[in-house]
Amino acid sequence: MPERPLALFAMSAENLPKLFPPDALARLRASVDIDPTLVAEDFHDPRVAGALARAEVLITGWGSPAIDTGVLEAAPGLRAVLHSAGSVKSLITPGCWERGLVVSSAADANALPVAEYTLGMIMLVGKGLLAARERYRADRTFTLAEVIPGIGNYGRRIGIVGASRIGRRVIELLRPFDFRVALADPYVDAAEAARLSVTLLDLDELLRTSDIVTVHAPATAETRHLIGRRELALMESGTVLVNTARGSLVDTPALVEELRGGRISAVLDVTDPEPLPPDSPLLDLPNAFVTPHIAGSQGNELHRLGLCVIDELERLLRGVPLSHQVDRAELERAA
């Protein structure tokens, strides 16, 4: 690859300045020949044809069209795809692997704010936030220095469902606190669980014994409704379910039924469907805390994704291994 190869942006044009503010863009342009005014939102756009034909690197992001056979034929010199977002499942087609393209993703960088959101919610619900908020709203007063039984974060068991990159980051963030952490993941063995310093349980036992269950498994055909009516019934009264993965992992009608009974609570940043219909009971139930898919990178957190891509690009040009290269086999069972 030349010292300054030609690169092309492929994403929604509105996302470009959010991911690559002026200082990041200047650093990027020091390494590659790239036109920040030319953004491929459609690879069939005649305006991008010339750059695509000569491009050796695609810098993609949210809104990028898929890199299919036609695109690969139009980009004979393409060698690498550096994705400034999370999953590349909808972007990378089999032809990309057959071409031998180097594919990198900023999914690890995007995992951090999701893990931070999860940690924040675990800490808050452990303090009985949902019930306390409703009590204060109803009574309009409270008793100073009252000790509320049944709440607190000391010694609580946190059940992690899925040792994905986000699940592992949550485990890491929980370490400084006085939690007991358990993990359910069919791909993790006892030796790896020991390295992660977690107790390995099957899913049923984790659901029975955890105070807070947080879901981080990938969305696949096998994991659809992983947490269904039977699984929800296994949870002890007072358990809180946190979902920042995908809405399809939880059976929504079954969850609504459990929440209406008041036995458990839920924190949901993702739902099925998404967005919820305006009349969804999840938006009104006092023991449901629902946010509009904000756990992933937002605002200034997008800068981290752009910097991740620049770091990868500089490694690529130095000929050293990438830190976030996507493995085809792992991608097939990832979120």
C-alpha positions in Angstrom: 0.0 0.0 0.0 1.4 3.5 -0.9 2.6 5.8 1.8 -0.6 8.0 1.4 -3.2 5.7 -0.2 -6.5 7.1 -1.5 -9.4 6.7 0.9 -13.1 7.3 0.6 -15.7 8.1 3.2 -18.9 5.9 3.1 -21.6 6.9 5.6 -24.4 9.4 6.1 -22.8 12.7 5.4 -24.4 14.2 8.5 -22.3 11.8 10.6 -18.9 12.7 9.2 -18.3 15.9 11.3 -19.6 14.2 14.4 -17.1 11.3 14.0 -14.2 13.4 12.6 -14.1 16.9 14.0 -11.5 19.2 12.5 -8.5 18.0 14.7 -9.3 14.4 13.9 -9.8 15.1 10.3 -6.5 16.9 10.0 -4.8 13.9 11.6 -6.6 11.5 9.2 -5.6 13.6 6.1 -2.0 13.4 7.2 -2.1 9.7 6.6 -4.3 9.3 3.6 -5.5 11.2 0.5 -9.2 11.7 1.3 -11.7 14.4 0.3 -13.9 15.3 3.3 -16.5 16.9 0.9 -17.0 13.6 -0.9 -19.1 11.1 1.1 -20.5 8.0 -0.5 -24.0 7.5 0.7 -24.8 5.5 -2.4 -22.0 3.7 -4.2 -23.9 4.1 -7.5 -23.7 7.9 -7.3 -21.7 9.1 -10.4 -19.9 11.7 -8.2 -18.1 9.0 -6.2 -17.3 6.6 -9.1 -13.8 8.0 -9.7 -12.7 7.9 -6.1 -14.2 4.5 -5.6 -12.3 3.1 -8.6 -9.0 4.3 -7.1 -9.8 3.8 -3.4 -7.6 1.5 -1.3 -9.3 2.2 2.0 -13.0 2.8 2.8 -13.8 4.6 6.0 -17.3 3.6 6.7 -19.9 4.6 9.4 -23.6 4.6 10.1 -25.5 4.9 6.9 -22.9 3.3 4.7 -24.3 1.1 1.9 -23.3 -2.6 1.8 -20.1 -3.5 0.1 -21.5 -6.0 -2.4 -20.1 -7.7 -5.5 -20.9 -4.7 -7.7 -19.0 -2.3 -5.3 -16.0 -4.7 -5.2 -15.9 -4.8 -9.0 -16.0 -1.0 -9.1 -13.2 -0.8 -6.5 -10.5 -3.1 -7.8 -7.8 -1.6 -5.6 -9.7 -1.8 -2.3 -7.7 -3.4 0.4 -9.3 -2.3 3.7 -12.5 -1.3 5.3 -12.3 0.7 8.6 -15.7 1.0 10.2 -16.3 4.0 12.6 -19.3 2.3 14.3 -20.2 -1.1 15.8 -21.3 -4.2 13.9 -20.2 -4.6 10.3 -22.8 -7.4 9.7 -25.0 -5.3 7.4 -21.9 -3.8 5.6 -19.5 -6.7 4.9 -20.7 -9.3 2.4 -19.1 -12.7 1.6 -17.3 -11.2 -1.4 -15.3 -8.9 1.0 -13.8 -11.9 2.8 -13.2 -13.7 -0.6 -11.3 -10.6 -1.7 -9.2 -10.8 1.5 -10.1 -7.3 2.7 -8.8 -6.2 6.0 -11.9 -5.2 8.1 -11.7 -3.3 11.3 -14.5 -2.0 13.5 -14.8 0.6 16.3 -17.2 -1.8 18.1 -14.9 -1.9 21.2 -14.9 1.9 21.4 -18.7 1.8 21.1 -18.9 -0.8 23.8 -17.5 1.5 26.5 -20.5 3.9 26.8 -22.9 0.9 26.8 -21.0 -0.7 29.6 -20.9 2.6 31.5 -24.6 3.0 31.1 -25.1 -0.5 32.4 -22.9 0.2 35.4 -24.7 3.4 36.1 -28.1 1.6 36.0 -26.8 -1.3 38.2 -25.7 1.2 40.8 -28.9 3.1 40.7 -31.4 0.2 40.8 -29.3 -1.4 43.6 -30.2 1.7 45.6 -33.9 1.1 44.9 -34.2 4.1 42.6 -37.4 3.1 40.8 -39.5 2.5 43.9 -38.0 5.4 45.8 -38.8 7.8 42.9 -42.4 6.6 42.9 -42.7 6.8 46.7 -41.4 10.4 46.7 -43.7 11.4 43.8 -46.7 10.0 45.6 -46.0 11.2 49.2 -44.2 14.5 48.3 -42.1 14.1 51.3 -39.8 11.5 53.1 -38.3 10.9 56.5 -34.7 12.0 56.9 -32.2 9.4 58.1 -34.8 6.6 57.5 -33.0 3.3 56.7 -34.8 1.6 53.9 -34.5 -2.2 54.1 -33.8 -4.4 51.1 -31.7 -2.0 49.1 -28.0 -1.3 48.7 -25.1 -2.5 46.5 -23.0 -4.3 49.1 -22.7 -8.0 48.2 -25.4 -8.0 45.5 -25.1 -10.6 42.8 -25.0 -9.3 39.3 -25.8 -11.8 36.6 -24.2 -11.2 33.2 -25.9 -12.9 30.3 -23.3 -13.1 27.5 -19.5 -12.5 27.6 -19.7 -10.2 24.6 -17.3 -7.3 24.3 -19.9 -5.2 26.2 -20.5 -8.0 28.8 -16.7 -8.3 29.4 -16.4 -4.5 29.7 -19.2 -4.5 32.3 -17.4 -7.2 34.2 -14.3 -5.1 34.2 -16.1 -2.0 35.4 -17.8 -3.9 38.2 -14.5 -5.0 39.7 -13.8 -2.1 42.1 -17.2 -2.5 43.7 -18.5 -5.0 46.3 -20.6 -7.1 44.0 -20.6 -10.8 43.4 -20.6 -11.3 39.6 -21.9 -14.4 37.8 -21.8 -15.2 34.1 -23.9 -17.3 31.8 -22.4 -18.0 28.4 -22.3 -21.3 26.6 -19.0 -20.3 24.9 -17.1 -19.7 28.1 -15.4 -22.5 30.0 -14.3 -22.7 33.7 -10.8 -21.6 32.9 -11.9 -18.4 31.1 -14.4 -17.7 33.8 -11.6 -17.8 36.4 -9.6 -15.4 34.3 -12.6 -13.1 34.3 -13.0 -13.5 38.0 -16.7 -14.5 37.7 -18.8 -17.4 38.8 -19.9 -19.5 35.8 -23.5 -20.6 35.9 -26.0 -22.0 33.5 -28.7 -19.4 32.6 -31.4 -20.9 34.8 -29.2 -20.8 37.9 -28.1 -17.3 37.1 -31.6 -16.1 36.8 -32.6 -17.8 40.1 -29.8 -16.4 42.1 -29.1 -12.9 40.7 -30.3 -9.6 42.2 -29.7 -7.8 38.9 -29.6 -9.5 35.5 -28.0 -7.6 32.7 -28.3 -8.9 29.1 -25.3 -8.7 26.7 -25.8 -11.7 24.4 -25.8 -11.3 20.6 -29.1 -11.2 18.7 -29.3 -14.4 16.6 -32.0 -16.8 15.7 -31.0 -18.9 18.7 -31.1 -16.1 21.2 -34.5 -14.7 20.2 -36.6 -14.5 23.4 -33.7 -15.9 25.4 -35.4 -14.3 28.3 -39.0 -15.5 27.9 -42.0 -16.3 30.2 -40.3 -19.3 31.7 -37.0 -17.5 32.4 -38.7 -14.5 33.9 -40.6 -16.7 36.2 -37.3 -18.0 37.6 -36.3 -14.6 38.9 -36.8 -14.0 42.5 -39.1 -11.2 43.6 -37.3 -7.9 43.5 -34.9 -8.9 40.7 -34.1 -6.1 38.2 -33.6 -7.0 34.5 -31.4 -4.6 32.5 -31.3 -4.9 28.7 -28.9 -2.9 26.6 -28.3 -5.6 24.0 -31.2 -6.1 21.6 -34.9 -6.0 22.2 -35.5 -9.4 20.6 -33.6 -11.1 23.4 -36.5 -10.5 25.7 -40.1 -11.6 25.2 -41.9 -8.2 25.5 -45.5 -9.4 26.2 -44.1 -11.8 28.9 -42.1 -9.0 30.4 -45.1 -6.7 30.5 -47.1 -9.4 32.2 -44.4 -9.8 34.9 -44.0 -6.1 35.4 -47.7 -5.5 35.8 -47.6 -8.0 38.6 -45.0 -5.9 40.3 -42.7 -8.9 41.1 -39.7 -7.7 39.2 -38.5 -4.4 37.6 -36.7 -3.6 34.3 -34.3 -1.1 32.8 -34.6 -1.2 29.0 -32.6 0.8 26.5 -33.6 -1.5 23.7 -37.1 -3.0 23.1 -39.0 -5.1 20.6 -40.4 -3.4 18.6 -38.3 -0.3 18.6 -39.5 2.4 19.0 -42.3 1.1 21.2 -45.9 2.0 20.1 -47.1 5.1 21.9 -49.6 3.1 24.0 -47.0 0.5 25.2 -47.5 -0.1 28.9 -43.7 -0.2 29.3 -43.7 3.6 28.9 -46.1 4.0 31.9 -45.3 1.2 34.3 -43.7 2.5 37.5 -41.3 -0.4 37.7 -40.0 0.0 34.1 -37.3 2.5 33.3 -37.2 2.9 29.5 -34.7 5.0 27.6 -34.6 5.6 23.8 -31.6 3.5 22.7 -29.0 6.0 24.1 -26.6 3.6 25.8 -24.3 3.5 22.7 -22.1 6.4 21.6 -23.8 9.8 21.7 -22.6 13.4 21.4 -19.0 13.7 22.1 -18.6 10.0 22.5 -18.7 9.7 18.7 -15.2 11.3 18.7 -13.8 8.2 20.3 -15.1 6.1 17.3 -13.3 8.4 14.8 -10.1 8.3 16.8 -10.3 4.5 16.9 -10.4 4.4 13.1 -7.5 6.8 12.8 -5.5 4.6 15.2 -6.3 1.6 13.1 -5.4 3.4 9.9 -2.0 4.4 11.2 -1.3 0.8 12.3 -2.3 -0.4 8.8 0.1 2.0 7.2 2.9 1.0 9.5 2.3 -2.7 8.7 1.6 -3.7 12.3 -1.4 -5.9 13.5 -4.6 -4.0 13.9 -6.1 -3.8 17.4 -9.7 -4.2 16.3 -9.6 -6.4 13.2 -12.8 -8.3 12.6 -12.6 -12.1 12.4 -15.2 -13.6 10.1 -15.9 -16.6 12.3 -16.4 -14.5 15.4 -18.6 -12.1 13.4 -21.1 -14.9 12.7 -22.0 -15.3 16.4 -21.6 -11.7 17.4 -24.2 -9.0 17.8 
